[in-house]
Amino acid sequence: MPTTRSAAKRLRSNAKRHLRNQIRKSVNRTMEKKFLAKVVEGDVEGAKAALNECFSVLDRAAKGGTIHRNKADRKKARLTAKLQGLTAAKKA
């Protein structure tokens, strides 16, 4: 148990922050899976819409400190590359 008032408050705020971070990470994974499902189906328009949602969720997570900004950028670049591969395959 915490011995000081500040330690008790820190314990409470850490629990809230942990819960918030877990929710954001879960939403990130869900959106990424939805996007990848659209890519596997070959639905270009649906994939573009899902990619925009992924970008939004990743940016919010990075802004809030849940994930690092560079990690968000790296994920966005990799997802964009998958979409470009899908559109290139459709054209060929």
VENGIJO-V57640 format. One record per helix or strand of 2 or more residues. SS is the DSSP state (2 for helix, 1 for strand). FROM is the first residue (numbers start at 1). LEN is the number of residues. If there is no record, write none. Layout:
# VENGIJO-V57640
SS_FROM_LEN ; SS_FROM_LEN
This chain:
# VENGIJO-V57640
2_5_37 ; 2_44_21 ; 2_69_23
